[in-house]
Amino acid sequence: MKKIGVGILGFGTVGAGVAAGLIKNREVMTERTGIDIELRKIADLDITTDRGVAVDPAILTTDAFAVVNDPEIDVVVELIGGTGIAKKLVVAAIEAGKPVVTANKKLLAEYGNEIFPLAAEKGVDIFFGASVGGGIPVIRSLRDGLVGNEIETIYGILNGTCNYILTTMEKEGLPFDVVLKNAQELGFAEADPTLDVDGFDTLHKGAILAALAYGIQPDVHQLSVEGIRNKVEAEDIKYAAEFGYKIKLLAIIKKHEDEIELRVAPTLVPADGMLASVSGVFNAALIKSDLDDKTLYYGRGAGRMPTASTVIGDIADVARNLAAGTHRATAMPVTKREFKLMDPGSVKSRYYVRVSIKDAAGSFATTAGIFAKNAVSFSAAMQKDSDSSNGFATVIIITHETSKASMDATLKEIAENAISGAAPICLGIED
């Protein structure tokens, strides 16, 4: 029977889960694959802290490069994260002709245009199913199950921290700061939540999905990203509900002929739609394709064992390829089609707008005039008299479809007008 040796780089939450799964279910995996997949090395700077996994101390090391260079290691599993030493180790493994399994979305989103071509050149596998959606098989579905489909749109709720915060704000009517603190105490949010609440984690994952769908490797630093901090308040969630919507932080990916729309923003979605039902720390990806129409991938987007499950599935796929003496021709699609990223200003959407204007005759007419001047028309509007305070009234406006450039110009002019009591809040709508 073929034996495959596995080396894990990073013995944190996910690394410990992968180790536990490989040890506990080794016999099951052998039965299902016909290959004996053996955990042979684990590298981490800290090899003394108890991770709750019974491993032979002899397989622990603080030297990650020793794992990569060990001839007994056939598959390198990178679970360190980030783009520093992790990138060096992944490149070293590929250069050594060893397949890599990783869950590192930041590395792939920012350096995939270097790593994937190198893997293809060296003829080795790189699998990354856990980089988006944790335990959700969305990467596998795009890469394999939907391989014969043209992908039209992808909407992704890809950050459990943000989804938990928005769900709790909706259910309990609490302000963002209070819910964030609660999420940190429960372990759902990091001490520094910037990557999550400001949308960057979702952006990295969205970039990977776009690469799989369209064969593009966008510069993530040039993409449009808005998080939920300072953008969504409890009152917006309440007002959105009155119009039949819920608010979710979405990765929005769409094909417009030869242009790809790729952005991250808090967005209103229909309250009776599939995405609106995704609550708490759960993630989902809604994909519309030409042959299969709409498919929803739902589950836990993070966590020790759900993520470990996907990583182990990737290890099994790599092991099968090694046993057969083959590999994937390419980890990412290679396209001759000349897709380009859509200019954020030309993206069209309907919008939810909350404005604070002087509670006086003529203020609404002035506001409407600014919208009309910038060619932004109303679909609906309501004034919340009960929320009037300090001489200002809250007005909620739902627009018809318009460009982001026109919407931005409108918001800027309103904010600078004497009638305005606060900067407007504006959220896109995806029906």
N, C-alpha and C positions, 0 to 999 in steps of 0.2 A: 504494500500500500504506500502511495506517495505521502511523504511527510513535508509539511510546509512550516517553517519557523517564522514567528511573528515577533517584532520588536516594537514596543510602544514608547514614544517620546512624549512625556508629560503624564504625570501620575496624579492629576487633579481630579475633579468631580467626574468628568467623562472618562478620563483614562482609567480611573479605578473601576468605573462601571464596565468598560470594555474588558479589563482584566478579569473581573468577576464573571462576566458572561462567557468568556473563552474557557475559563477553568470549569465552571459549573456545567456548561453545555457542550463540552468537548466531544463526548460520546455521541450526543444527538447530531452534532454537525458532521461527524464522521459518517454516521448512518445516512445522512441526507446528501452528502457531497462525494462520498467515497474517498475522502482525503483526510488525513490526520493533521489538523491545524493545531500547532503547539505554540504556546506563549513561552518565548525563550529569554527575552530581556525586557526590562522596564527602566527607563532613564528619567531622572528628575533631580533637581538640585536638593530637594528634601526627600530623603529615603528613610527617615526615621519616624515620621508621623504616621499614626495608625489610620489607614483609610477604610478599615472595616472589611478588608479583603485578605484572605489567607494566601500569601504568595511565598515561595521559597526565597529567603533573603539573598541567596546566591545569584538570583537573576536581577537584583536591583543594582543600579549604578548611577553615579552622578555625571558620567561622561556620555553625552548623547551621541557624539561622533563615533565613539567606540561601538555603539549599537549599529549605526549606519554602516560602519566598515567591517562588522563581524560577518565572516563567511557563513555562519550558521543562521543568519537572519535573511530570510527571503522576501519578507514584506515589511516595509517601514510604515508605522502608523503615527502620524504627526498630530498631537493633541495639545501642543503648547500654546498655540494662538499667537496673534500678532504678526508683524512683518519683519521682525529683527532676526533673531537666531533661528526662528522657525523657517524663514525663507532659505537661509544658508543650509539648513539640514535637509530640506526638501530638494533643493538643487543638488546637494551632494549625493543624496540617495538616487536621484534620477541619473546623474552622471555616472554613478556606479552600476547602472543598469537594474536598479531595484524598484519594483512598483511601490507606489505610495498611496495610502489611504489617509485622508485628512478631513477635518470638519471646520477648517479655517477659512471662513467666508471673507474676512478682511484681506488675507493673503491672496486669495483667488480673484477677488474683485479688483484689487489694486495691481497685482502682478501676474494675472492669468495670461496676459499677452506675452509674457516671457516663459512662464512655466509650462503651459500647454504645448507650445511649439517645441520646447526642449524635450518633453516626454515623447512627442511624436517622432522627433529626430532620433532619439535613443531607443525607440521601440519598446517603451515600458508603459504600463498602465498607471493612470492616476484616477482614483475614485474619490468622490466628494459628496456622497449622498446626504451626509449629516450637516453640510454647510448651510443648507436652507431648510428650515422647518423641522429640525431635530429628528423626531421619529416619524415624520410624515414623508411618504415616498414620492414627493413631488419631482425631485430631480430624476429619479428612476423612470417616472411616468413620462416626463418630457423627453428623456434620452431614448427610451425604448418603446413604451406603450403608445405614445403619440407620434412616433417617428415618421409615420406616413401622413401626418396632418400638417397643414399650414396653420400656424398659431395666429389667431386674430387679436386676442386680448388676454392679458393676465392681470388679475387683481389679487394682491397678496396682503393678508393680515399676518405679518411675519415677525412681530415682536410682542412676546407675551407680557412684558412689563407695561408697555403702552396699552395693550388691550385690557389688562387688569385694571389699570388706572381709569380708563374711559368707562369700563363696565361699572366700576364702583362709584364713579361720579354720577353715572346715570341712575343707579339703583338707590343711592343714599343722598344724592343732591349735595355732596360735599365738594369743597374747592380743591383744585389741583394740588396745591402744596400739602394739604392735609392727607390726601390719598397717597401722594408720593411718599410721605414720611411713613405712613402705614405699610406701604409696599416694601420699603426698606427694612422695617422691623420684622416683616414676615419672610424676608429673604427673596422677594420677588423683584427687587430693584437693587442695583449696586449702590455703594456709598457715594460714588460719583456716577450719576445716571445719564451723563451727557450723551453717550453713544446711543442709548435707548430712546430717551424722551425727545432728543433733538433730531431723531430720524436717521442717523447715520448707519446704525445696525440694519435697519430695513433697507436702506439704500444699497449696502453691500450685497444683501441677498437678492434684491431686485436686479442688480447688475448681472449676477450669475444666471438668474432665470432668463434675462434678455439675451445673454450670450448663448445659452442652450437653445432658445427659440429661434434666434436669427443669425447666429454666428458672428456677432459683433463683440468687440472688447472695448466698451466705452471707458473714457477717463472719468472715474467716479468724482474726481475733484471739480469737474465741469458740469455736473448734473444738478438739477433743481431738487432741493431737499428742504422740507419744512417739517418740524416736529410738532408735538402737542404742547410743549411748554410755551406759555405766553400766547398761545393761539386758540385754545379751547377752554372755556369756562363752563361751570355747571349750568349757567343760564342759557348758553348756546345749545347744550344738550337738550334742555327743556324746550326751547323754542323750535329746534329741529324736529322734535317729536310732534309738535303741533302741526307741522307740515307733512308728517308721515315718514320721517327719516331718523336714522341713528348715525352717530359719528364714529368713524373708524380711521386709524392711521393706515393708509394704503400705499403699497408700491403699485404704481399704475404703469402698465406696459401695453402699448398698442402699436399695431402696424398700420401706417397710412401710406399705401402704395410703396414708395421707396424710402419713406421716412419712418423712424421708430421714435415713438413718444415714450420717454422713460423718466419718471419723477416719483417723488415721495411727498405726500401731503395728507393732513387730516381732512377727511372727505365725508360728505353726507351720502349714505346709501339707503335704499328703500327699507323701511322697517319690516316689511314682509318678505324681504329677499334672503337669499342663503347667507350672505356675508353678515347680515345684521344679527343672525342667530349665534355667531361665534363670540363667546363671552369668556370672561376671566383670562387666565393665562394661555388659553388655547390659541392656535394658529390655524390659518386656512389659506389655500390658494384656489381661486376660481379661474379656470382656463376655458376659453372659448376657441374652438378650432373648426376648420371647415368640414371635416368628416364626422367628428365625434360630438360636435356642438359643445355644450357646457358640461364640464366635469369639476367636481369639488373635492379637494384633498384637505382633510381635517384631522387634527390631533394635537398632541403636545409638541410644541415647537422647541422645547428645551428640557433640561432635566437629565439626571445621571443615566437612568436606564433607557428611556425612550431614545435618546441620542446614541447611547451605546449600542442599542439594537440595530440602528441603521449602519453604524460603523462596522459592526460585526458582519452584517449582510454584505457590505462592500469587501471586507476581508475574504469572505467566502467566494465572491465573484472573482477576485484576484487569484485566489488559490486554484480555482477551476481553470483559469487561463494558464497559470503556471504549469499545472499538471498536464494540460493539453499542448503545451509549448506554443501558445499563441498570446495575443493581446488585442485590445481594442485598437482599431486603426487610428482613431483620434478621440480624445476625451471631450473635445468641443467641436461643433460643426465647423467645417471649412467651406465658406460660401464664395461664389464668384459674383453674387448679386451685390450691387453697390448701395447698401443701406447707409443712410446717414441719420444722425440724431436730429430730431426736430428741435428747432429753436424754441425755448420755453415761452417766449413772448407770443408765438403763433399758435400755441396750444389752445384749443377751444373747449369751453365747458359752460355749464350753468353754474351759478354761484349763489351761495347764502351770504348775505351781508348784514351785519349788525352795526348800526350807526347811533351815536348819541348826538342829538341836535337840540338847539334851544327850543324850549317849549313855548313857542310864540308863533303868531300868525306869519305865514310866509316862509317859515323854515323848511317845511317839507317841499314846498314849491321850488325853493332854491336847490335843495338836494336833488329833486327830480330833474331840474334843469342841468345840473352837473352830469348826471347819468346820461341824459339825452345828448349833451354836447359831445360826449365821448362814445356815442353810438352804442350805449348799453341800455337795453329796454327791460322793463319790469314784467315779470310773470305774476307776481303777487307781492303785496306789502301789507304790513300791519303795524300799528303803533301800540306800544304796551303802556297805556296810561298809568296802570298800577305801579309801574316801575319808575315813574317820573320822580326825580329828586334834584334838589339844588338848581331848579330852573331848566333842567334838561329832560328830554324824553328819549326813550329807546324805540327805534324803528327797525323792524326786520324786513328785509327785501330779498325776494327770490328773483333772480334775473333769467332772461332767456339766454340762449347760448351766445357767448362772445369770446373774443380772444383775451388771453391773460394780459397782453400789453394794454388793451383798452380798459380792462378792469383795474390794472395797476394805476393807470393815469387817473381814473375816476377816484380811486381811493386816496391818492395823493392830493388831489384838488379838494376833496371833502375835508381831509385832515387839516389842510391849510386855511380853510374858510372860517370866518368868524362865528358861523353858526355851530361849529363842531365843539363838543365837550370832551371828546376823547378820540383816539385813533380808531378808525373802523376795524372791525373784525370781519375777515372774509375767508370762506371755506368753499372749495369746489363741491360740485354735486355730480355723482355718477349714477345714472339711472339704469 
